Amino acid sequence: MQNSENGTIQKRAREDQYQGHDYYVLDELLEEDHILARDAVRDWVKQEVSPIIEEYSEKAQCPTHLFKGLADIGAFGPSLPAKYGCGGMDEIAYGIIMQELERGDSGIRSMASVQGSLVMYPIYKFGSEEQKMKYLPKMAKGELIGCFGLTEPDHGSNPSGMITNIKDDGDAYILNGSKMWITNSPIADLAVVWAKDEEGIIRGLIVEKGMKGFSAPEIHGKWSLRASITGELVFEDVRVPKSNVLPNVQGLKGPLTCLSKARYGIAWGAIGAGLDCYDSALRYSKERIQFGKPIGGFQLTQKKLAEMITEITKAQLLAWRLGTLANKGKATPAQISMAKRNNVFMALEIAREARQIHGGMGITNEYSCMRHMMNLETVLTYEGTHDIHLLITGMDVTGFNAFT
C-alpha cells in the first residue's frame, strides 16, 4: 500500500468525522426532542465509542464500562415511563437513539436494545407493579444488566418448540433447560426467561444471578458482533419464586411482543450502520486519487454512492412512517418485520459496496465498513432471520401460513 497519499487518509480516518445524511430533509418531520436526543447520542458515540470500538472488536472484548454511559444518555428504555426512571419519550426518539448507537457499532446498540426492549419492556408490559419498581429504575440507571432467554440450541425460528420447562414446587417453580445465543448473558444480573409449564403453556420468569443451578457460560469464536458479549443460559433445577413470574401474559404472545419491540429498534439501528459506511465511502471517494483525479469522479463510483443514498433514504422513510404508527399503537408485527428485513439487508449491501470503494484499505480497521459488514451478517439473522421475516410478510398479504 503505497504512499504518502494513503498515509494521509489513514491519519484522518482514525478520527470520527461522521456527518449525518438527510437527502429528503426528514429532519423537518422530527420534533425538537428527537433532534436533541440524536445529537446527544451522536456526540457520545463520537467521544466514547468510536475511539475504542475497533480495538475492542479486534480483541473480541465487550466494553462493559459503556453500560454506565448508555444509562447516562437515556438509552435504556427511553420510551418507557419516567415513573420508573426511564425517558418517557416516544417511539421515534427510541428509534433515533438506536440508529445513532448502531452507527457506532451493532454490538453497542445490542447492549442497549436487549436491556430496554427485551428485558425492561416485558417487565413493564407484563410484570406486577412490585416487579416494575424493583427492577426498572435500577436497570434504567445501568445498575442492573439483563438478558432475554428465548432461543434454544434446537429451537430458534420455531420458539414454540422450546423444551425449557418449569414444574410447580409450592411457592416456587423448578426451572430446567437451556438457552443459546443470548446477548449480555455472561455479565447479566437477571434474565427474562420463557419456559413451558406442566400444561405446556409458555410463561415468563425473572431469573436472578446467583440462584442455585443457574449459569451463563460465554460463547467464544465469533467473527461477528465481536464487541458484544454472548453466551448461554443453563438451568439445572433452579428454584424460582412464584413472585418472579410475569403475571400478565401467557403463551407465545409474550416473547413475540418483546421481539416486535426489539425488531422495531433494529429497523432504525441498521440505518445507522448504513449511514456510517456511506459517509466513510463518500469522504474517501473525494480524497482517493487514481488516474489523476478523485475516484468519486468516475461513473461507477458515483453509481455506487447514488444507489447507497437512495436505499438509505427509502429506509429512513420506512422507519419514520413505522415510528408514527408505533406512536399511535398501530404498528403491526408484520409491518415491523418488513422494516427490519428491508433495512438490515440495505445496510449490509451498503457495507459491502462501501468496502469496495475503499479498496484494499476497506479491509483494515482504519475504516468501519468491514466491521459493520461482519456485524450485519448477524443482525440479518437475529430477532428473526431474513427469510422468516419474508414469510411473515407473505402470510400477512396472502393469509396462508407457509412456515410449516
ABEGO torsion letter per residue (X at the ends): XBEAAAAAAAAAAABBABBBBBAAGAAAABBAAAAAAAAAAAAAAAAAAAAAAAAAAAAGBBBAAAAAAAAAAGABGAABBAAAGBAGBBAAAAAAAAAAAAAABAAAAAAAAAAAAAAAAAAAAABBAAAAAAAAAAAAAGABBBBBBABBAABBABAAABABBBBBBEABBBBBEBBBGBBGAAABABBBBBBBBAAGBBBBBBBBBGBBGBBBBBBBGBABGAABBBBBBBBBGBBBBAAABBAABBEAAAAAAAAAAAAAAAAAAAAAAAAAAAAAAAAAAAABBBGGBBAAABAAAAAAAAAAAAAAAAAAAAAAAAAAAAAAGABBAAAAAAAAAAAAAAAAAAAAAAAAAAEAAAABAABAAAAAAAAAAAAAABGEBAAAAAAAAAAAAAGBBAAX
